[in-house]
């Protein structure tokens, strides 16, 4: 079997050059809390040896295709049930918490118990304003930060997801399935929260991520998509309808 096959790409036109993905925040409130996505690049001190993993083309290729979103908040959350048996979140940091308890529900919510995948695994959602957009067919996958070591592992797993950002640009959330609810959930500002990976039509093309302008056309398109998850069970069924009302160009790099 010949593994040396290469794929020709046009020198100009929509299939040439890198796949350009734009990122933006859906709202300006507290924008300074949210760092730009960063390309994953784990570079250890030992780069001098020719056989060092940091110089391995396969490792470099893999890392270059993932982008990291950092956690914007310091959170120390516990899970318990009240005297009526209702599942509730507890702000373990109390008065020392950077986030006031009264504001905690604005960023972190406990999913209704009937919607948990497993009855003994609570699900929480951290709401984020990050959105990604592209003007060609691009699928985005949201993944755990698997290449970053945590001295204290999270007591559960995140919900991954994959959808076409070229048709469905929506604010992301970090959804967490709490496998060990007796252990607290501790997140620290600045630590990797999750990765995103982008797939274009040609897997050989590199990806570049740029900050995008929230143009009037983009805002109007987002408004058409906002909140539909509350009214239908399968939002993917709306992709054709969304594509029909999508302007040809939505991604305008921020100058």
N, C-alpha and C positions, 0 to 999 in steps of 0.2 A: 504494500500500500504506500502511495506517495504522499508524504506529509509536507512536502515543500511547495504545495500549490499556493499561489498568491492571487489576490483579487485586484483587478484593475479598477481604479476610481477615476472619474473624470477630473480634469484639472480645474474646471470651473462649473458652476451650476449648483443645484441643491444637494447633490451627492458628493461634493468635493469638500476638502478641508475638514476641520473638526466639527463634531456635533456641538452646537451652541445651546446651552441650557441657561435660562435666566432664573434668578431667585429674587424674591421680594417679600416684604412683610405685609400681611393683609391689613394691618392697622398700625398707626403710628404710636399708639399708647404704650409707653414704656419701651420704646424702640431701642434705647441705649442698652437694655439688658440682653439683647439678642445679637450674638456675634455672627459674622458672616460664616457660611459653610466653608470648611477647609478641606483641601485634598488630603487624604490619608497618606502620610509619609513617615514611617517609623524608621529613624536613622540611628542605629546604635553607634557607640564610639569606634568600634572596630570596622573601619571601611578600607583600611590599608591593604589587607590581604585580598588577593585576586579571587579567592573562593569565599569571601565573606558574603553572608546572605544579603547584606545591604547592597551588594553589587550584582546580585543575581538578576538577570533580565526578567525571568519569570516572576520573581518577587516584586520587582519594580513595576512590571506591567499590571500585576494584580492590585497593588496599592494605589496606582494612579487612577484606577477606575472606581474608587470609592471616595465619597466625600463625607466628612464628619460634621455633625451638628452637636454643639456643646450644650450642656444643661445650663439654663439661665438662672436657676434658683437653688438655694440651699434648703433642702427639705428633710425633715426627720418625722416620719409618719408611722403611726401604729394602727392596727386594726383590732376592733373589738365589737362586742354586741352590747346594746344597752339593756336596761332591766326588762324591756319588752321583747328582747331577742332580735331587735333590728340591727343590721350591720351598719357600723359607723366608722369614720376615720378619726384618729386622735392626733392632734399636733403635739408630739412628744417634746418639742423644743420649748413649748409654752411661751413665757414672756421673753425668752431669749431668741425666739424665732425671728429671722429677718422678715418673714411674711406675717402680717397680722392674721390671727385666727379668723377674723371676720372677712378677710380677703382671700383666704385659702381656697374656698369653694369656687372662686373665680378662675383659678388656674388648675385645680386638681379636683376631680369628681369621682365618686364611687359609683360604678355602673349598677343599675337596678339588679337586684339579686336574681330575678327571673331570667336575666339575659347573660348570666355567667355561663361559660361553657361547661364547667364542672361545679357541682354544688359546694365543694370545699375549697374552691380557688376564687377568691374575690378578684374582680377586675377593676382597675383604676385607670383614669385617663388624664394625662397632663396636656392641657390645651396650649397650642403654640400658634404663632402667626406666620410661620414659614410657608411659603408657596413656591412652586417651581413651574416654569412654563417653557415651551419650545414651539417653534414654527414648522417643525417637521415631526413625523411620527417618532415619539420617544416614550418608552415605558420607564417608570421609576420604581425601584424596589426599595423598601425601607427595611433595614436589618439591624440586629443588635451590633454593638461595637465589639466585634469578636476579636479584633487584633489588639485590643487594649486590656492589660491585666488589671484586675481589681483585687486588692488585698482582702477586701470583704465582699464576696460575691453577693449580687442581688438575690433576694429570696424568691425568685421566680423568673419568668421569661417575658420578653416583650412580644406583642403581636406584630408580625411583619405584614407587609402588604405590597401589592404590585398593581399599578394602573397607568394609563397613558396620560402624561402631563400635558401633552399637546392638545388634548381634548378636555381634560378634566383637572384644571389647576385649582386646587383647594387647600385650605390651611391644614397642615399636618397636626397630628396629635401623637403623643407617645402613650401607647396602651400597654398596660402591664398586667400579667396574670400572676397573682400572688400564690405561689405553690406552698409556701410556708408562712401563713398569716400570723403565726405566733412570733415571727421575727420581724423587726421593724424594717421599713423601707427608708433607706438613707441615700439621698442624692446630693451631690455637691456642685455648686456653680463652677463652671469651667471644665468639668470633666466630660468626656465623650458621652453623649446620651444615646445616639444611634448613628448609623451610617445610611447613606443613600447611594444607590447605584443606578446609572442611566444606560439604557439600551436603545441604540438607533437601529436602522434597517441593516447597516453594515457593521458587524462587530469589530472590524479592523480599524474603524475610525476612532480617533481619540475624542475625549469629551472636554470641553471647556465650560466653566460655570461663571457667569457674569451677573452683576447686579442689574436688575431690570427696572425700568420706569413704570410706575403705576399710571399708565395713560388712561384717558377717558374711555377709550375702546376696551381696554383691559378691565377697568372697573365695571363697565356696563355688562361685559360678558360674565364676570364673576357674580354679579347680581342675579343673573339668570340661573346660576347654579346653586346659589346660597340656600341652604336649608332643605333641599329636596330629599335628603336622607331621612327626614322626619315623616315623609309622606309615601315613600315607596320602599319595598323590601330589597329590591335589586337595582341599585343605582346604575350598574353597568348596562341595564336595558335602555338607559337614556342617552347612551353615547352617540347614537345616530342623530337623535334630536339635537344634542349639543353641537355636534359637528355641523349641522345644517344652519345654525345661527352664529357660528364662530366666524369672526372677521378673519381675512386671509393672513393678516400680520398682527401679532399681539406682543412679540418680544422686541422691545426697544431698549438696547443697552443704556444704562445710566451714564450720562456724560460727566 
